[in-house]
Amino acid sequence: MTEGIDWIARSGARAKGRRPAFFDEPALDRLYSLTLALASELSATRERLDTVERLLETGGTLRREDIEAYAPDRAAGEERGESTRAYIARIMRGFQQEVEAMENPDPPIMDWVEKLSTP
């Protein structure tokens, strides 16, 4: 952990200016902000767990210093990157589907009826 930073005090700090709003309902913005913050924390935990597992596989023991000093090699970094991309894709799936729906709205039902009834 970074020495000298009071993370509890920092968490209560306010950003300058107005908070950006993406939805009509402010509670939704807060909910999504909270969800993404939790997802970020879980992602960091997943990387740390990967470090612990790799260190145990190679050395059989653990020391906090080893965990803090660990730097993945290229293969491990690529594995982690792929795992993180898949994790983010799962989390953002609902958002992505909404964006796709806005870009490609379903045609009116009568268009479908006409397409299905025309040989």
Secondary structure as GFF3:
##gff-version 3
##sequence-region A 1 119
A	DSSP	alpha_helix	7	11	.	.	.	ID=ss1
A	DSSP	alpha_helix	26	59	.	.	.	ID=ss2
A	DSSP	alpha_helix	64	69	.	.	.	ID=ss3
A	DSSP	alpha_helix	74	103	.	.	.	ID=ss4
A	DSSP	alpha_helix	109	117	.	.	.	ID=ss5
###
